[in-house]
Amino acid sequence: MSSQTTITKTIADLLSLVENKYGVGVGLELLRQLGGHNIVSDKGEPPDIPSISNGNHPQVVIVGAGIAGLVLALELKERGAKVILLEASSRCGGRNLTIRPGELIQEESFPAQKCNLPSGQYFNAGPGRISHHHRAVLHYCRRFGLSLRPYFTLNRGALLHRWLPQTNQDIFVKNRQVLFDGLGRLSELAFKGSTSLNLQESLPHDLALALNDWLQTFGGVDEKGNYQEDGKNGYQLIRGGRHDKGKSCPALELEQILGLRLWYDDPRRSPDVIDEQLTMFEIEGGNDGLVSALESALGDCIRLNHGVEEIVQDEGGVTLKGSLTNDSGQTFQLKCDRIVITAQPPVLKNMRIDVGDAWLEAFQALPPRFAVKVAGWMKRRFWEEDLGIYGGITFTNLPIQQIWYPNNGFLEQNGGLLVLAYSALEYGEALGKIAPDIRCLAVQELASRIHPQIKSESSHLMTIAWQNIPYIYSPWMAWTPEKYNQYFHQITRCDRRIAFAGDWCSHLPAWQEGAIRSAYDLIEWALYGKE
Protein backbone atom coordinates (compact mmCIF):
# COMPACT_ATOMS: atom_id res chain seq x y z
CA MET A 1 0.00 0.00 0.00
CA SER A 2 1.34 3.40 -0.94
CA SER A 3 -0.34 5.15 1.95
CA GLN A 4 -0.66 4.23 5.57
CA THR A 5 -4.19 3.76 6.99
CA THR A 6 -4.82 5.22 10.44
CA ILE A 7 -7.23 3.27 12.61
CA THR A 8 -9.31 5.51 14.84
CA LYS A 9 -9.33 4.48 18.48
CA THR A 10 -12.64 5.94 19.60
CA ILE A 11 -16.05 6.84 18.26
CA ALA A 12 -15.20 10.46 19.00
CA ASP A 13 -12.17 10.21 16.71
CA LEU A 14 -14.29 8.61 14.00
CA LEU A 15 -16.95 11.31 14.18
CA SER A 16 -14.32 14.02 14.14
CA LEU A 17 -12.68 12.47 11.08
CA VAL A 18 -16.00 12.20 9.23
CA GLU A 19 -17.01 15.76 10.11
CA ASN A 20 -13.67 17.18 9.01
CA LYS A 21 -13.80 15.41 5.66
CA TYR A 22 -17.51 15.33 4.82
CA GLY A 23 -19.10 17.99 7.01
CA VAL A 24 -21.17 18.21 10.19
CA GLY A 25 -24.34 16.93 8.51
CA VAL A 26 -22.76 13.63 7.53
CA GLY A 27 -21.26 13.35 10.99
CA LEU A 28 -24.68 13.77 12.58
CA GLU A 29 -26.16 11.17 10.27
CA LEU A 30 -23.42 8.74 11.28
CA LEU A 31 -24.19 9.46 14.92
CA ARG A 32 -27.85 8.65 14.28
CA GLN A 33 -26.92 5.42 12.51
CA LEU A 34 -24.86 4.46 15.54
CA GLY A 35 -27.93 4.97 17.72
CA GLY A 36 -26.69 8.09 19.43
CA HIS A 37 -29.42 10.42 18.25
CA ASN A 38 -32.59 8.67 17.20
CA ILE A 39 -35.21 10.68 15.37
CA VAL A 40 -38.86 10.05 16.13
CA SER A 41 -40.69 9.66 12.85
CA ASP A 42 -44.07 8.66 14.28
CA LYS A 43 -46.44 11.64 14.27
CA GLY A 44 -49.19 9.98 16.26
CA GLU A 45 -51.60 9.91 13.34
CA PRO A 46 -53.93 6.96 12.78
CA PRO A 47 -52.76 4.27 10.36
CA ASP A 48 -53.32 4.92 6.68
CA ILE A 49 -56.29 2.62 6.16
CA PRO A 50 -58.58 3.39 3.20
CA SER A 51 -62.24 4.25 3.53
CA ILE A 52 -64.99 1.89 2.45
CA SER A 53 -65.34 2.18 -1.32
CA ASN A 54 -67.49 -0.78 -2.35
CA GLY A 55 -70.71 0.38 -0.70
CA ASN A 56 -70.54 -2.39 1.90
CA HIS A 57 -70.54 -0.19 5.01
CA PRO A 58 -70.13 -2.36 8.12
CA GLN A 59 -72.25 -1.80 11.20
CA VAL A 60 -69.91 -1.46 14.18
CA VAL A 61 -70.95 -1.04 17.80
CA ILE A 62 -68.45 0.29 20.33
CA VAL A 63 -69.14 -0.20 24.02
CA GLY A 64 -67.68 2.52 26.23
CA ALA A 65 -67.23 6.20 25.37
CA GLY A 66 -63.86 6.71 26.98
CA ILE A 67 -60.93 7.95 24.93
CA ALA A 68 -60.42 4.62 23.13
CA GLY A 69 -64.09 4.37 22.18
CA LEU A 70 -64.36 7.99 21.08
CA VAL A 71 -61.25 7.86 18.90
CA LEU A 72 -62.15 4.53 17.31
CA ALA A 73 -65.71 5.70 16.63
CA LEU A 74 -64.44 8.86 14.94
CA GLU A 75 -61.90 7.09 12.73
CA LEU A 76 -64.44 4.44 11.68
CA LYS A 77 -67.15 6.99 10.99
CA GLU A 78 -64.84 9.02 8.80
CA ARG A 79 -63.95 5.89 6.81
CA GLY A 80 -67.54 4.99 6.05
CA ALA A 81 -68.58 2.60 8.81
CA LYS A 82 -71.99 2.83 10.44
CA VAL A 83 -71.02 3.42 14.04
CA ILE A 84 -73.00 3.34 17.27
CA LEU A 85 -71.13 4.27 20.46
CA LEU A 86 -72.82 3.06 23.65
CA GLU A 87 -71.99 4.52 27.06
CA ALA A 88 -73.48 3.23 30.31
CA SER A 89 -73.07 6.49 32.22
CA SER A 90 -74.60 9.89 31.54
CA ARG A 91 -71.43 11.40 30.08
CA CYS A 92 -68.58 10.66 27.69
CA GLY A 93 -64.94 10.51 28.65
CA GLY A 94 -64.61 7.57 31.01
CA ARG A 95 -61.69 8.33 33.30
CA ASN A 96 -61.06 11.65 31.54
CA LEU A 97 -63.10 13.79 33.92
CA THR A 98 -62.86 17.48 34.74
CA ILE A 99 -65.05 18.79 37.57
CA ARG A 100 -66.40 22.35 37.47
CA PRO A 101 -68.45 24.49 39.89
CA GLY A 102 -71.91 23.06 40.51
CA GLU A 103 -71.09 19.58 39.19
CA LEU A 104 -71.26 16.42 41.26
CA ILE A 105 -68.81 13.64 42.04
CA GLN A 106 -70.79 10.48 42.70
CA GLU A 107 -68.99 7.53 44.22
CA GLU A 108 -70.90 4.31 44.63
CA SER A 109 -72.35 3.80 48.14
CA PHE A 110 -71.42 7.33 49.27
CA PRO A 111 -73.24 10.69 49.20
CA ALA A 112 -72.58 12.89 46.18
CA GLN A 113 -70.15 15.78 46.51
CA LYS A 114 -70.90 19.14 44.93
CA CYS A 115 -68.05 21.15 43.51
CA ASN A 116 -67.95 24.62 45.05
CA LEU A 117 -64.84 25.94 43.36
CA PRO A 118 -64.78 29.63 42.39
CA SER A 119 -66.33 30.46 39.04
CA GLY A 120 -64.11 29.53 36.12
CA GLN A 121 -61.97 27.07 38.09
CA TYR A 122 -61.86 23.30 37.66
CA PHE A 123 -60.33 20.09 38.95
CA ASN A 124 -58.83 17.50 36.59
CA ALA A 125 -60.03 14.46 38.50
CA GLY A 126 -58.73 12.09 35.83
CA PRO A 127 -55.70 12.57 33.56
CA GLY A 128 -53.59 15.43 34.84
CA ARG A 129 -50.91 15.62 32.18
CA ILE A 130 -49.93 14.74 28.63
CA SER A 131 -46.42 13.58 27.78
CA HIS A 132 -44.54 14.96 24.80
CA HIS A 133 -43.93 11.31 23.89
CA HIS A 134 -47.67 10.75 23.57
CA ARG A 135 -47.89 11.81 19.99
CA ALA A 136 -51.32 10.33 19.32
CA VAL A 137 -52.91 12.45 22.06
CA LEU A 138 -51.06 15.48 20.72
CA HIS A 139 -52.28 14.64 17.21
CA TYR A 140 -55.90 15.09 18.28
CA CYS A 141 -55.08 18.19 20.31
CA ARG A 142 -53.56 19.66 17.16
CA ARG A 143 -56.41 18.47 14.96
CA PHE A 144 -59.07 20.05 17.16
CA GLY A 145 -57.10 23.21 17.92
CA LEU A 146 -56.83 22.57 21.66
CA SER A 147 -54.47 24.99 23.39
CA LEU A 148 -51.84 23.45 25.64
CA ARG A 149 -49.82 24.85 28.49
CA PRO A 150 -46.79 23.37 30.26
CA TYR A 151 -47.27 20.96 33.13
CA PHE A 152 -44.28 21.00 35.46
CA THR A 153 -43.92 17.43 36.63
CA LEU A 154 -40.39 18.33 37.60
CA ASN A 155 -39.69 21.16 40.03
CA ARG A 156 -36.29 21.03 41.68
CA GLY A 157 -37.62 23.48 44.26
CA ALA A 158 -40.43 21.18 45.40
CA LEU A 159 -40.03 19.01 48.48
CA LEU A 160 -39.34 15.46 49.45
CA HIS A 161 -40.89 14.84 52.85
CA ARG A 162 -40.06 12.00 55.18
CA TRP A 163 -42.15 11.26 58.27
CA LEU A 164 -40.30 9.25 60.92
CA PRO A 165 -43.00 7.42 62.90
CA GLN A 166 -40.58 6.23 65.59
CA THR A 167 -39.98 9.81 66.74
CA ASN A 168 -42.96 11.51 65.04
CA GLN A 169 -40.56 13.82 63.23
CA ASP A 170 -40.91 15.42 59.82
CA ILE A 171 -37.83 15.69 57.60
CA PHE A 172 -37.86 18.01 54.59
CA VAL A 173 -35.34 18.27 51.78
CA LYS A 174 -35.59 19.95 48.41
CA ASN A 175 -35.81 17.85 45.28
CA ARG A 176 -32.57 19.46 44.11
CA GLN A 177 -30.73 18.32 47.23
CA VAL A 178 -31.65 14.70 46.66
CA LEU A 179 -30.61 14.91 43.02
CA PHE A 180 -27.37 16.86 43.14
CA ASP A 181 -26.10 15.67 46.51
CA GLY A 182 -26.98 12.15 45.44
CA LEU A 183 -25.05 12.56 42.18
CA GLY A 184 -22.16 14.01 44.13
CA ARG A 185 -21.97 11.12 46.56
CA LEU A 186 -22.25 8.55 43.78
CA SER A 187 -19.55 10.39 41.85
CA GLU A 188 -17.27 10.24 44.87
CA LEU A 189 -17.72 6.49 44.96
CA ALA A 190 -17.21 6.19 41.21
CA PHE A 191 -14.10 8.38 41.23
CA LYS A 192 -12.47 6.53 44.08
CA GLY A 193 -13.67 3.16 42.83
CA SER A 194 -12.28 3.75 39.36
CA THR A 195 -8.91 4.48 40.93
CA SER A 196 -8.83 1.52 43.31
CA LEU A 197 -10.07 -0.87 40.59
CA ASN A 198 -7.63 0.53 38.03
CA LEU A 199 -10.59 1.30 35.80
CA GLN A 200 -8.88 4.35 34.36
CA GLU A 201 -5.88 2.26 33.32
CA SER A 202 -8.19 -0.04 31.35
CA LEU A 203 -9.55 2.91 29.37
CA PRO A 204 -7.81 4.75 26.57
CA HIS A 205 -6.15 7.88 27.92
CA ASP A 206 -8.69 10.26 26.34
CA LEU A 207 -11.63 8.32 27.81
CA ALA A 208 -10.00 8.22 31.23
CA LEU A 209 -9.73 12.00 31.09
CA ALA A 210 -13.33 12.18 29.88
CA LEU A 211 -14.45 10.04 32.82
CA ASN A 212 -12.81 12.40 35.29
CA ASP A 213 -14.32 15.41 33.55
CA TRP A 214 -17.76 13.77 33.56
CA LEU A 215 -17.61 13.05 37.28
CA GLN A 216 -16.41 16.57 38.02
CA THR A 217 -18.96 18.25 35.73
CA PHE A 218 -22.08 16.26 36.59
CA GLY A 219 -21.10 14.97 39.99
CA GLY A 220 -19.42 18.07 41.37
CA VAL A 221 -16.30 16.30 42.62
CA ASP A 222 -12.90 17.99 42.72
CA GLU A 223 -9.66 16.67 41.25
CA LYS A 224 -9.28 14.40 44.28
CA GLY A 225 -12.77 12.96 43.90
CA ASN A 226 -14.38 14.79 46.83
CA TYR A 227 -17.88 16.21 46.35
CA GLN A 228 -18.01 20.00 46.69
CA GLU A 229 -21.46 21.58 46.87
CA ASP A 230 -21.50 24.62 44.60
CA GLY A 231 -25.04 25.95 44.86
CA LYS A 232 -26.79 23.48 42.55
CA ASN A 233 -28.29 21.88 45.64
CA GLY A 234 -29.63 25.24 46.84
CA TYR A 235 -28.56 28.09 49.07
CA GLN A 236 -28.78 28.22 52.84
CA LEU A 237 -28.07 31.97 52.69
CA ILE A 238 -29.31 33.59 49.51
CA ARG A 239 -27.08 35.51 47.15
CA GLY A 240 -27.69 39.21 46.90
CA GLY A 241 -25.78 42.48 46.70
CA ARG A 242 -22.08 43.12 46.91
CA HIS A 243 -21.83 41.80 50.46
CA ASP A 244 -24.21 38.85 50.06
CA LYS A 245 -22.12 36.10 48.53
CA GLY A 246 -24.57 33.43 49.64
CA LYS A 247 -23.88 30.07 51.20
CA SER A 248 -24.71 26.68 49.72
CA CYS A 249 -26.91 24.28 51.64
CA PRO A 250 -24.85 21.70 53.52
CA ALA A 251 -24.55 18.61 51.37
CA LEU A 252 -26.50 15.54 52.37
CA GLU A 253 -24.21 12.77 53.48
CA LEU A 254 -24.38 9.41 51.77
CA GLU A 255 -25.55 7.89 55.06
CA GLN A 256 -28.47 10.35 55.21
CA ILE A 257 -29.57 9.60 51.66
CA LEU A 258 -29.39 5.86 52.26
CA GLY A 259 -30.73 5.89 55.80
CA LEU A 260 -33.77 8.00 54.95
CA ARG A 261 -34.41 6.08 51.71
CA LEU A 262 -34.70 9.37 49.87
CA TRP A 263 -35.34 7.65 46.55
CA TYR A 264 -38.49 5.97 47.91
CA ASP A 265 -42.13 7.13 47.68
CA ASP A 266 -41.50 8.13 44.13
CA PRO A 267 -40.89 4.52 43.16
CA ARG A 268 -40.57 5.02 39.40
CA ARG A 269 -38.39 8.10 39.83
CA SER A 270 -41.04 10.34 38.39
CA PRO A 271 -40.40 12.67 36.67
CA ASP A 272 -37.50 10.68 35.24
CA VAL A 273 -39.66 7.82 33.96
CA ILE A 274 -40.01 8.16 30.20
CA ASP A 275 -43.72 9.05 30.17
CA GLU A 276 -43.27 11.84 32.73
CA GLN A 277 -40.13 13.50 31.48
CA LEU A 278 -40.40 17.14 30.50
CA THR A 279 -41.93 18.56 28.42
CA MET A 280 -45.44 17.72 29.66
CA PHE A 281 -48.71 19.51 28.95
CA GLU A 282 -52.26 20.06 30.11
CA ILE A 283 -55.16 21.39 28.05
CA GLU A 284 -56.21 24.96 28.66
CA GLY A 285 -59.61 25.03 30.33
CA GLY A 286 -59.48 21.40 31.49
CA ASN A 287 -58.19 18.12 30.13
CA ASP A 288 -61.71 17.06 29.17
CA GLY A 289 -61.37 19.45 26.23
CA LEU A 290 -60.26 16.42 24.23
CA VAL A 291 -63.45 14.58 25.19
CA SER A 292 -65.64 17.52 24.22
CA ALA A 293 -63.95 17.83 20.83
CA LEU A 294 -64.35 14.14 20.01
CA GLU A 295 -67.93 14.12 21.27
CA SER A 296 -68.86 17.09 19.07
CA ALA A 297 -67.31 15.43 16.03
CA LEU A 298 -69.34 12.24 16.58
CA GLY A 299 -72.74 13.85 17.08
CA ASP A 300 -75.66 11.42 17.17
CA CYS A 301 -73.47 8.32 16.98
CA ILE A 302 -73.34 8.43 20.78
CA ARG A 303 -76.02 6.90 22.99
CA LEU A 304 -75.62 7.65 26.68
CA ASN A 305 -77.17 5.70 29.58
CA HIS A 306 -77.00 2.45 27.61
CA GLY A 307 -75.69 -0.37 29.78
CA VAL A 308 -74.73 -3.52 27.89
CA GLU A 309 -75.43 -6.79 29.69
CA GLU A 310 -75.08 -9.58 27.13
CA ILE A 311 -73.20 -10.03 23.85
CA VAL A 312 -73.66 -13.09 21.60
CA GLN A 313 -71.98 -13.73 18.26
CA ASP A 314 -72.48 -16.19 15.40
CA GLU A 315 -71.64 -16.42 11.72
CA GLY A 316 -74.31 -13.87 10.88
CA GLY A 317 -73.17 -11.11 13.23
CA VAL A 318 -73.32 -9.94 16.82
CA THR A 319 -76.36 -9.35 19.02
CA LEU A 320 -76.14 -7.31 22.18
CA LYS A 321 -78.74 -6.71 24.82
CA GLY A 322 -78.90 -4.24 27.65
CA SER A 323 -81.00 -1.77 29.56
CA LEU A 324 -81.05 1.97 30.08
CA THR A 325 -79.32 3.16 33.22
CA ASN A 326 -81.50 6.24 33.73
CA ASP A 327 -84.06 4.40 35.91
CA SER A 328 -86.56 4.13 33.06
CA GLY A 329 -86.38 0.34 33.10
CA GLN A 330 -86.30 0.18 29.30
CA THR A 331 -84.32 -2.50 27.55
CA PHE A 332 -82.68 -2.46 24.12
CA GLN A 333 -81.24 -4.86 21.58
CA LEU A 334 -78.85 -4.19 18.69
CA LYS A 335 -77.37 -6.23 15.86
CA CYS A 336 -74.09 -5.42 14.17
CA ASP A 337 -71.27 -6.89 12.11
CA ARG A 338 -68.55 -6.35 14.68
CA ILE A 339 -68.26 -5.01 18.20
CA VAL A 340 -65.41 -3.41 20.15
CA ILE A 341 -65.60 -3.31 23.95
CA THR A 342 -63.48 -0.67 25.71
CA ALA A 343 -64.61 -1.22 29.30
CA GLN A 344 -62.04 -2.45 31.82
CA PRO A 345 -61.98 -6.02 33.22
CA PRO A 346 -63.71 -5.09 36.53
CA VAL A 347 -66.72 -4.16 34.38
CA LEU A 348 -66.34 -6.94 31.81
CA LYS A 349 -66.41 -9.73 34.36
CA ASN A 350 -69.98 -8.77 35.23
CA MET A 351 -71.14 -8.93 31.60
CA ARG A 352 -72.13 -12.04 29.64
CA ILE A 353 -69.79 -11.99 26.66
CA ASP A 354 -69.60 -14.75 24.06
CA VAL A 355 -65.82 -15.11 23.84
CA GLY A 356 -63.38 -17.92 24.53
CA ASP A 357 -62.48 -19.16 27.98
CA ALA A 358 -59.06 -17.47 27.85
CA TRP A 359 -60.71 -14.05 27.68
CA LEU A 360 -63.20 -14.82 30.44
CA GLU A 361 -60.47 -16.24 32.66
CA ALA A 362 -58.36 -13.11 32.16
CA PHE A 363 -61.20 -10.78 33.10
CA GLN A 364 -61.54 -12.59 36.41
CA ALA A 365 -57.80 -12.83 37.02
CA LEU A 366 -56.77 -9.23 36.36
CA PRO A 367 -57.13 -7.34 39.65
CA PRO A 368 -58.34 -3.75 39.84
CA ARG A 369 -56.07 -0.99 41.04
CA PHE A 370 -56.80 1.91 43.36
CA ALA A 371 -56.24 5.65 43.08
CA VAL A 372 -57.54 8.58 45.10
CA LYS A 373 -57.21 12.28 44.47
CA VAL A 374 -58.11 14.97 46.98
CA ALA A 375 -58.08 18.60 45.89
CA GLY A 376 -58.62 21.80 47.81
CA TRP A 377 -59.04 25.43 46.92
CA MET A 378 -56.56 27.52 48.88
CA LYS A 379 -57.39 31.15 49.58
CA ARG A 380 -53.71 32.06 49.43
CA ARG A 381 -50.93 30.64 47.27
CA PHE A 382 -48.72 30.04 50.31
CA TRP A 383 -46.52 27.51 48.49
CA GLU A 384 -45.40 30.37 46.23
CA GLU A 385 -45.33 33.20 48.75
CA ASP A 386 -43.77 31.31 51.65
CA LEU A 387 -41.68 28.62 49.96
CA GLY A 388 -41.02 29.73 46.40
CA ILE A 389 -42.59 26.59 44.90
CA TYR A 390 -44.10 27.24 41.46
CA GLY A 391 -45.72 24.14 40.01
CA GLY A 392 -44.46 20.59 40.22
CA ILE A 393 -44.93 17.83 42.77
CA THR A 394 -43.86 17.20 46.37
CA PHE A 395 -43.40 13.55 47.35
CA THR A 396 -43.93 12.05 50.80
CA ASN A 397 -44.01 8.70 52.57
CA LEU A 398 -47.35 9.66 54.13
CA PRO A 399 -50.44 7.94 52.67
CA ILE A 400 -51.17 11.05 50.55
CA GLN A 401 -47.97 10.22 48.56
CA GLN A 402 -47.98 13.37 46.39
CA ILE A 403 -48.97 17.05 46.53
CA TRP A 404 -49.51 18.71 43.14
CA TYR A 405 -49.04 22.45 42.82
CA PRO A 406 -50.94 24.38 40.13
CA ASN A 407 -49.06 25.12 36.93
CA ASN A 408 -50.93 28.30 36.10
CA GLY A 409 -52.14 31.45 37.80
CA PHE A 410 -48.75 32.20 39.30
CA LEU A 411 -48.73 35.12 41.77
CA GLU A 412 -52.51 35.54 41.57
CA GLN A 413 -54.07 37.06 44.68
CA ASN A 414 -57.25 34.97 44.76
CA GLY A 415 -55.68 31.60 45.57
CA GLY A 416 -55.37 28.37 43.66
CA LEU A 417 -56.20 24.68 43.53
CA LEU A 418 -53.87 22.33 45.38
CA VAL A 419 -54.05 18.56 44.90
CA LEU A 420 -53.45 17.44 48.49
CA ALA A 421 -53.20 13.74 47.69
CA TYR A 422 -52.66 11.44 44.77
CA SER A 423 -52.63 8.05 46.46
CA ALA A 424 -52.35 4.71 44.73
CA LEU A 425 -51.94 1.04 45.58
CA GLU A 426 -52.63 0.16 49.25
CA TYR A 427 -52.89 3.80 50.31
CA GLY A 428 -55.42 4.48 47.57
CA GLU A 429 -57.37 1.40 48.56
CA ALA A 430 -57.49 2.41 52.23
CA LEU A 431 -58.50 6.02 51.56
CA GLY A 432 -61.14 4.88 49.08
CA LYS A 433 -62.96 2.97 51.80
CA ILE A 434 -63.52 6.15 53.80
CA ALA A 435 -66.53 8.38 53.14
CA PRO A 436 -65.53 11.34 50.94
CA ASP A 437 -66.09 14.03 53.58
CA ILE A 438 -64.05 12.15 56.19
CA ARG A 439 -61.43 11.29 53.56
CA CYS A 440 -60.99 14.98 52.76
CA LEU A 441 -60.50 15.86 56.42
CA ALA A 442 -58.04 13.01 56.94
CA VAL A 443 -56.00 14.07 53.92
CA GLN A 444 -56.11 17.70 55.02
CA GLU A 445 -54.64 16.65 58.37
CA LEU A 446 -51.89 14.61 56.73
CA ALA A 447 -51.01 17.26 54.16
CA SER A 448 -50.78 19.84 56.95
CA ARG A 449 -47.72 18.02 58.26
CA ILE A 450 -46.00 19.25 55.11
CA HIS A 451 -47.79 22.58 54.72
CA PRO A 452 -49.34 23.74 58.04
CA GLN A 453 -50.95 26.65 56.15
CA ILE A 454 -53.44 24.24 54.58
CA LYS A 455 -55.69 24.17 57.65
CA SER A 456 -56.26 27.92 57.66
CA GLU A 457 -56.21 28.47 53.89
CA SER A 458 -58.59 25.70 52.72
CA SER A 459 -61.98 26.91 51.57
CA HIS A 460 -63.29 23.84 49.74
CA LEU A 461 -62.21 20.20 49.51
CA MET A 462 -63.31 17.44 47.14
CA THR A 463 -62.15 13.95 46.32
CA ILE A 464 -62.52 11.06 43.93
CA ALA A 465 -61.71 7.37 44.43
CA TRP A 466 -61.74 5.84 40.97
CA GLN A 467 -62.38 2.34 42.26
CA ASN A 468 -65.75 3.64 43.52
CA ILE A 469 -66.92 5.24 40.26
CA PRO A 470 -69.77 3.32 38.57
CA TYR A 471 -69.00 1.65 35.23
CA ILE A 472 -65.25 2.15 35.81
CA TYR A 473 -64.26 0.59 39.16
CA SER A 474 -60.51 0.94 38.64
CA PRO A 475 -58.19 3.81 37.72
CA TRP A 476 -56.14 1.50 35.50
CA MET A 477 -55.10 -2.11 35.15
CA ALA A 478 -51.59 -3.09 36.19
CA TRP A 479 -50.11 -5.95 34.23
CA THR A 480 -47.74 -7.98 36.37
CA PRO A 481 -45.09 -9.90 34.37
CA GLU A 482 -46.88 -13.16 35.15
CA LYS A 483 -50.31 -11.93 34.10
CA TYR A 484 -48.84 -10.28 31.01
CA ASN A 485 -47.19 -13.49 29.84
CA GLN A 486 -50.30 -15.49 30.59
CA TYR A 487 -53.02 -13.30 29.10
CA PHE A 488 -51.96 -10.14 27.26
CA HIS A 489 -51.26 -11.51 23.79
CA GLN A 490 -54.37 -13.68 23.92
CA ILE A 491 -57.00 -11.18 24.99
CA THR A 492 -55.70 -8.37 22.79
CA ARG A 493 -56.54 -10.56 19.79
CA CYS A 494 -59.99 -10.51 18.23
CA ASP A 495 -62.35 -13.37 18.98
CA ARG A 496 -64.25 -13.73 15.71
CA ARG A 497 -66.51 -10.64 15.72
CA ILE A 498 -65.61 -9.28 19.16
CA ALA A 499 -62.52 -7.28 20.11
CA PHE A 500 -61.32 -5.24 23.08
CA ALA A 501 -59.61 -1.86 23.28
CA GLY A 502 -58.46 0.56 25.94
CA ASP A 503 -55.24 1.52 27.66
CA TRP A 504 -55.22 -1.89 29.34
CA CYS A 505 -54.93 -3.45 25.85
CA SER A 506 -51.73 -1.51 25.16
CA HIS A 507 -48.19 -1.16 26.42
CA LEU A 508 -49.06 2.21 27.94
CA PRO A 509 -51.58 1.28 30.65
CA ALA A 510 -53.03 4.20 32.63
CA TRP A 511 -52.28 6.66 29.81
CA GLN A 512 -54.64 8.10 27.20
CA GLU A 513 -51.93 7.40 24.63
CA GLY A 514 -52.35 3.70 25.27
CA ALA A 515 -56.11 3.98 24.77
CA ILE A 516 -55.68 5.71 21.41
CA ARG A 517 -52.99 3.32 20.19
CA SER A 518 -55.20 0.35 21.04
CA ALA A 519 -58.00 1.97 19.03
CA TYR A 520 -55.64 2.40 16.08
CA ASP A 521 -54.91 -1.34 16.20
CA LEU A 522 -58.56 -2.16 15.49
CA ILE A 523 -59.45 0.26 12.68
CA GLU A 524 -58.70 -2.17 9.83
CA TRP A 525 -60.35 -5.10 11.60
CA ALA A 526 -63.51 -3.12 12.37
CA LEU A 527 -63.78 -1.94 8.76
CA TYR A 528 -62.76 -5.07 6.86
CA GLY A 529 -62.55 -7.91 9.35
CA LYS A 530 -58.76 -8.14 8.92
CA GLU A 531 -56.76 -8.52 12.11
Buried (B, 14 or more C-beta within 10 A) or exposed (E): EEEEEEEEEEEEBBBEEBBEEEEEEEBBBBBEEEEEEEEEEEEBEBEEBEEBEEEEBBBBBBBBBBBBBBBBBBBBBEBBBBBBBBBBBEBBBBBBBBBBBEBEBBBEEBEEBEBEBEEEBBBBBBBBBBBBBBBBBBBBBBBBEBEBEBBBBBBBBBBBBBBEEEEEEEEEBBBBBBBBBBBBBBBBBBBBEBBEEEBBEEBEEEBBEBBBEEBBEEBBBEEEBEBEBEBBBBEEEEEEEEEEEEEBBEBBEBEBBEEBEBEEBBEEEBBEEEBBBEBBBBBEBBBBBBBBBBBEBBEEBBBBBBBBBEBEBEEEBBBBBBBBBEEEEEEBEBEBBBBBBBBBBBBBBEBEBBBEEEBBBBBEEBEBBBBBBBBBBBBBBBBBEEBEBBBBBBBBBBBBBBBBBBBEBEEEEEBBBBBBBBBBEEBBBBBBEBEBBEBBBBBBEBBBBBBEBBEEBBEBBBBBBBBBBEBBBBBBBBBEEEBEEBBBEEBBBBBBBBBBBBBBBBBBBBBBBBBBBBBBBBBBBBBBEEE
